[in-house]
Amino acid sequence: MSKIYIISKDWARSGKYSGYQKIINFLSVDFSLVRHNNLPYRIRRYFVKKTNLVNYKGENITKEFKILLKAFTTRRVHIIYGEMDYYYLKLLKKFPFGSKKNILSATFHHPPYELENRLQYNRKEVLGALDKIIVMGSNQIPFLKQYTNAEIKFIPHGIDTSYFRPPAREGERKDQIFIFGISHRDHDRNLKIINRVNEVLDLRFIIVMFEEHAKLYEHIENAEIITRNINDVELLDFYQTSKAVLMSFKECTASNVILEALATGCPLVMNNVGAVKEYITEESGIQLFETNDIEASVHYISRLFTDDNFLNDVSKKHIELAQSYTWEKVSKMTEDFLF
């Protein structure tokens, strides 16, 4: 099995145990993580602007150029965040770099509408250079197939179940609901559910998100709103001490929150959109809700808060399903596909 060169980075709010880039800690193949070198600001700015990519950083230029300089002998290259860290490696398939059969692959994370917004380059040229693509949800495939003949496969996001784990004992959960994150969220749906829940239950909400979106929730009297970055210990505690995670999506692929809630046994209350049903499978027995059916979600929350047996049963289903997404399993599927 030949060596693979990997372009990755720490991204978003990921702590020590969260984020897709953690997959590199579980790979068994021989790989080299490409490091960046410094370039003068004007040079970096020039090359960054040419990509027309959101979140493409100057440090990434040297990573891609390093690979190109090695391309005269056959290389395998994999980009962990394809929609942010990949542009210049399209040259691997052009003269003189294309004189060797270099194999280029990438993972894409965002749902189709976000890819449409982010990928403002010549898509057939850039995406068309890829040999293999991993997607975080099958809903991404039709978009990508418009621009590439690459082999495309859905391989799920993974979760570190050694850190994200249920509380040590049943009965440790408080009468609180955890709401975390902003990506592709349907805040209007969240607020409708919150307002109805407050009519029938006495509880509190722990809401963690950037201030721009947190303002939407500031009128809720029984909410603790946190706009700072929380650490890994706080995050785990919120999952382990809450009776539910409320998640409303407009669209989605993978979500750290879905996987972290599963692994900690914190019941998800979420709508069935995008790739949600690929992670919360019908076989799991975990209930999903139609976006417009607010009352069904409220009734489900009421059962979680008033019936301990029901809460424990749902929690166990979450923990069992999380075993399908351990990094050990996901990394093995990834290696089998890339090689």
C-alpha positions as CSV (number, residue, x, y, z in Angstrom):
1,M,0.0,0.0,0.0
2,S,1.6,3.3,-1.1
3,K,2.1,6.3,1.0
4,I,-0.6,9.0,1.0
5,Y,-0.1,12.8,1.5
6,I,-2.8,14.5,3.5
7,I,-3.8,18.1,3.6
8,S,-5.7,18.9,6.8
9,K,-6.2,21.6,9.4
10,D,-7.9,22.2,12.7
11,W,-11.3,23.8,11.9
12,A,-14.3,25.5,13.3
13,R,-15.1,25.1,17.0
14,S,-13.5,21.7,17.2
15,G,-11.8,21.0,20.5
16,K,-9.4,18.2,21.2
17,Y,-12.0,15.5,20.5
18,S,-14.3,16.9,17.8
19,G,-14.0,17.6,14.1
20,Y,-13.5,15.5,11.0
21,Q,-9.7,16.1,11.0
22,K,-9.5,13.7,13.9
23,I,-9.7,10.9,11.4
24,I,-5.9,11.2,10.8
25,N,-5.3,9.9,14.4
26,F,-7.0,6.6,13.5
27,L,-5.5,5.9,10.0
28,S,-3.4,2.7,9.8
29,V,-1.9,3.6,6.4
30,D,1.5,5.2,5.8
31,F,0.8,8.9,5.4
32,S,2.5,12.2,5.6
33,L,0.7,15.3,6.9
34,V,1.7,18.2,4.7
35,R,2.9,21.2,6.7
36,H,2.9,24.9,5.5
37,N,5.8,27.3,5.1
38,N,5.5,31.1,5.4
39,L,5.2,33.2,2.3
40,P,5.2,37.0,2.0
41,Y,1.7,38.5,2.6
42,R,1.4,39.9,-1.0
43,I,2.2,36.6,-2.6
44,R,-0.3,34.8,-0.3
45,R,-3.0,37.4,-1.0
46,Y,-2.5,37.1,-4.7
47,F,-2.8,33.3,-4.8
48,V,-5.7,33.2,-2.3
49,K,-7.8,35.7,-4.4
50,K,-7.3,33.6,-7.5
51,T,-9.1,30.6,-5.9
52,N,-12.4,32.4,-5.3
53,L,-12.9,30.1,-2.4
54,V,-14.4,30.9,1.0
55,N,-12.0,30.1,3.9
56,Y,-9.1,29.2,1.6
57,K,-6.1,30.4,3.8
58,G,-2.7,31.7,2.7
59,E,-1.0,28.9,4.6
60,N,-2.6,26.4,2.3
61,I,-0.8,27.7,-0.8
62,T,2.5,26.2,0.3
63,K,0.9,22.9,1.2
64,E,-0.5,22.5,-2.3
65,F,2.7,23.7,-3.9
66,K,4.8,21.3,-1.9
67,I,2.8,18.4,-3.3
68,L,3.2,19.8,-6.9
69,L,6.9,19.8,-6.5
70,K,6.8,16.1,-5.5
71,A,4.5,15.2,-8.4
72,F,7.1,14.0,-10.8
73,T,7.0,10.7,-9.0
74,T,3.6,9.1,-8.5
75,R,1.7,10.4,-5.5
76,R,-1.5,9.8,-3.7
77,V,-3.0,13.0,-2.2
78,H,-6.1,13.4,0.0
79,I,-7.6,16.7,1.1
80,I,-9.6,16.5,4.3
81,Y,-11.7,19.6,3.6
82,G,-12.2,19.7,-0.1
83,E,-14.3,22.8,-0.3
84,M,-11.8,24.9,1.6
85,D,-8.3,23.5,1.1
86,Y,-8.2,22.4,-2.5
87,Y,-7.6,24.4,-5.7
88,Y,-4.0,24.4,-7.1
89,L,-3.7,20.6,-7.0
90,K,-5.9,20.5,-10.0
91,L,-2.5,21.0,-11.8
92,L,-1.6,17.4,-10.9
93,K,-3.6,16.3,-14.0
94,K,-1.9,18.9,-16.3
95,F,1.5,19.0,-18.1
96,P,4.1,18.6,-16.8
97,F,2.7,17.3,-13.5
98,G,0.3,15.0,-15.3
99,S,3.2,12.9,-16.7
100,K,2.8,10.6,-13.7
101,K,-0.4,8.9,-12.6
102,N,-1.0,10.9,-9.4
103,I,-4.2,10.0,-7.6
104,L,-6.1,12.9,-6.1
105,S,-9.0,12.6,-3.6
106,A,-11.0,14.9,-1.3
107,T,-13.7,14.9,1.3
108,F,-16.6,17.4,0.9
109,H,-18.7,18.4,3.9
110,H,-21.2,21.1,3.1
111,P,-24.7,20.6,1.7
112,P,-25.4,21.4,-2.0
113,Y,-26.6,24.9,-1.5
114,E,-23.5,25.8,0.4
115,L,-21.2,24.2,-2.1
116,E,-23.0,26.3,-4.8
117,N,-22.1,29.4,-2.8
118,R,-18.5,28.4,-1.9
119,L,-17.2,26.9,-5.1
120,Q,-16.9,30.0,-7.3
121,Y,-14.3,28.6,-9.6
122,N,-14.4,26.6,-12.8
123,R,-15.9,23.5,-11.3
124,K,-15.4,21.2,-14.2
125,E,-11.7,22.1,-14.2
126,V,-11.1,21.9,-10.4
127,L,-13.5,19.1,-9.4
128,G,-12.9,17.3,-12.6
129,A,-9.3,16.7,-11.6
130,L,-10.3,14.5,-8.7
131,D,-10.2,10.7,-8.9
132,K,-12.2,10.0,-5.8
133,I,-14.6,12.0,-3.6
134,I,-15.9,11.2,-0.1
135,V,-19.2,12.9,0.8
136,M,-20.7,13.3,4.2
137,G,-24.2,12.9,2.8
138,S,-25.7,11.4,-0.3
139,N,-27.5,14.6,-0.9
140,Q,-24.2,16.1,-2.1
141,I,-23.7,13.5,-4.9
142,P,-26.0,15.0,-7.6
143,F,-24.3,18.4,-7.3
144,L,-20.8,17.0,-7.6
145,K,-21.7,14.7,-10.5
146,Q,-22.5,17.7,-12.6
147,Y,-18.8,18.6,-12.7
148,T,-16.7,15.4,-12.2
149,N,-16.4,11.8,-13.3
150,A,-14.7,11.0,-10.0
151,E,-15.7,7.9,-8.1
152,I,-18.0,9.2,-5.3
153,K,-18.9,7.4,-2.1
154,F,-20.8,8.3,1.1
155,I,-18.7,7.5,4.1
156,P,-20.1,8.9,7.4
157,H,-18.4,11.3,9.8
158,G,-16.9,9.7,12.8
159,I,-17.0,10.2,16.6
160,D,-14.6,9.6,19.4
161,T,-16.6,7.4,21.7
162,S,-13.8,7.1,24.2
163,Y,-14.4,10.7,25.1
164,F,-18.0,11.3,24.2
165,R,-19.7,8.8,26.4
166,P,-22.9,8.6,28.5
167,P,-22.9,9.7,32.2
168,A,-21.7,7.1,34.6
169,R,-25.1,6.6,36.2
170,E,-28.7,6.9,35.0
171,G,-30.7,9.7,36.6
172,E,-27.9,12.3,36.4
173,R,-29.7,14.3,33.7
174,K,-31.3,17.5,34.7
175,D,-34.5,19.1,33.4
176,Q,-32.7,21.0,30.7
177,I,-32.5,21.0,26.9
178,F,-29.2,21.7,25.1
179,I,-29.0,23.8,21.9
180,F,-25.6,24.1,20.3
181,G,-24.3,25.5,17.0
182,I,-25.5,27.6,14.1
183,S,-24.5,25.9,10.8
184,H,-27.6,25.4,8.6
185,R,-29.9,25.7,11.6
186,D,-33.6,26.5,11.4
187,H,-33.8,29.0,14.4
188,D,-37.4,29.8,13.6
189,R,-38.4,26.1,14.1
190,N,-36.3,26.0,17.3
191,L,-38.2,29.0,18.7
192,K,-41.6,27.6,17.9
193,I,-40.7,24.4,19.8
194,I,-39.3,26.3,22.7
195,N,-42.4,28.5,23.1
196,R,-44.7,25.5,23.0
197,V,-42.5,23.5,25.4
198,N,-42.6,26.3,27.9
199,E,-46.4,26.1,27.9
200,V,-46.4,22.6,29.2
201,L,-43.1,21.9,31.0
202,D,-41.0,23.6,33.7
203,L,-37.4,23.3,32.5
204,R,-34.4,25.4,31.3
205,F,-32.5,25.7,28.0
206,I,-28.7,25.8,27.7
207,I,-28.1,27.7,24.4
208,V,-24.5,27.9,23.1
209,M,-24.0,29.9,19.8
210,F,-22.4,33.0,18.4
211,E,-23.9,36.3,19.7
212,E,-25.3,37.2,16.3
213,H,-27.7,34.2,16.4
214,A,-28.0,34.1,20.2
215,K,-29.9,37.4,20.0
216,L,-32.8,35.5,18.6
217,Y,-33.2,33.6,21.9
218,E,-32.5,36.4,24.4
219,H,-36.1,36.9,25.2
220,I,-36.5,33.4,26.6
221,E,-36.5,33.8,30.4
222,N,-35.6,30.2,31.3
223,A,-32.6,30.1,29.0
224,E,-28.9,30.3,29.8
225,I,-27.2,31.8,26.7
226,I,-23.5,31.3,26.3
227,T,-21.8,33.1,23.4
228,R,-18.1,32.4,24.3
229,N,-16.2,29.3,23.2
230,I,-16.8,26.5,25.6
231,N,-14.1,23.9,26.4
232,D,-14.2,20.1,25.9
233,V,-15.1,19.5,29.6
234,E,-18.1,21.9,29.5
235,L,-19.3,20.5,26.2
236,L,-19.3,16.9,27.5
237,D,-21.0,18.0,30.7
238,F,-23.9,19.7,28.8
239,Y,-24.5,16.5,26.8
240,Q,-24.3,14.3,29.9
241,T,-26.6,16.4,32.1
242,S,-29.3,17.3,29.5
243,K,-32.4,15.3,28.8
244,A,-32.5,16.4,25.1
245,V,-30.6,18.1,22.3
246,L,-32.9,20.3,20.2
247,M,-31.7,20.5,16.6
248,S,-33.6,22.1,13.7
249,F,-32.0,22.1,10.3
250,K,-32.7,23.8,7.1
251,E,-30.3,21.4,5.3
252,C,-27.4,19.3,6.5
253,T,-24.9,16.6,5.8
254,A,-22.8,15.4,8.8
255,S,-23.0,17.2,12.2
256,N,-20.7,16.9,15.1
257,V,-23.6,17.6,17.4
258,I,-25.6,14.6,16.0
259,L,-22.8,12.2,16.7
260,E,-21.8,13.7,20.0
261,A,-25.4,13.5,21.2
262,L,-25.6,9.8,20.1
263,A,-22.4,8.9,21.8
264,T,-23.4,10.5,25.1
265,G,-26.9,9.1,25.0
266,C,-28.5,12.5,25.0
267,P,-31.8,12.2,23.0
268,L,-32.0,14.2,19.8
269,V,-35.1,16.1,18.9
270,M,-34.6,16.9,15.2
271,N,-36.3,17.2,11.9
272,N,-35.7,14.9,9.0
273,V,-33.9,16.9,6.3
274,G,-30.8,16.4,4.1
275,A,-28.6,13.6,5.2
276,V,-30.1,13.2,8.7
277,K,-31.8,9.9,7.8
278,E,-28.4,8.5,6.8
279,Y,-27.1,9.0,10.3
280,I,-30.3,8.5,12.2
281,T,-31.3,5.3,10.4
282,E,-34.8,3.9,10.5
283,E,-33.4,0.6,11.9
284,S,-32.1,2.5,15.0
285,G,-35.7,3.1,16.2
286,I,-34.8,6.8,16.9
287,Q,-37.6,9.1,16.0
288,L,-37.3,12.0,13.5
289,F,-39.9,14.7,12.9
290,E,-41.2,16.5,9.9
291,T,-40.2,20.2,9.9
292,N,-43.7,21.6,10.1
293,D,-44.9,19.1,12.8
294,I,-44.1,21.2,15.9
295,E,-46.6,19.4,18.1
296,A,-45.0,16.0,17.6
297,S,-41.6,17.3,18.7
298,V,-43.2,18.9,21.8
299,H,-45.0,15.7,22.7
300,Y,-41.7,13.7,22.3
301,I,-39.9,16.2,24.6
302,S,-42.8,15.9,27.2
303,R,-42.3,12.1,27.3
304,L,-38.6,12.4,27.7
305,F,-39.1,14.7,30.7
306,T,-41.9,12.9,32.4
307,D,-41.2,9.2,31.7
308,D,-37.8,8.0,33.0
309,N,-38.2,4.6,31.4
310,F,-38.8,6.2,28.0
311,L,-35.8,8.5,28.4
312,N,-33.5,5.6,29.3
313,D,-34.8,3.5,26.4
314,V,-34.2,6.3,23.9
315,S,-30.8,7.0,25.4
316,K,-29.7,3.4,25.0
317,K,-30.7,3.5,21.3
318,H,-28.5,6.5,20.8
319,I,-25.5,4.9,22.4
320,E,-26.0,1.7,20.4
321,L,-26.2,3.7,17.1
322,A,-23.1,5.7,17.9
323,Q,-21.0,2.4,17.7
324,S,-21.6,2.5,13.9
325,Y,-19.7,5.8,13.7
326,T,-16.5,5.1,15.8
327,W,-13.4,6.6,14.2
328,E,-12.0,3.1,14.0
329,K,-14.8,1.9,11.7
330,V,-14.9,5.2,9.7
331,S,-11.2,5.2,9.1
332,K,-11.3,1.6,7.9
333,M,-14.0,2.4,5.4
334,T,-12.0,5.5,4.2
335,E,-8.8,3.5,3.7
336,D,-10.7,0.8,1.8
337,F,-12.2,3.4,-0.5
338,L,-9.0,5.4,-1.1
339,F,-6.8,2.4,-1.8
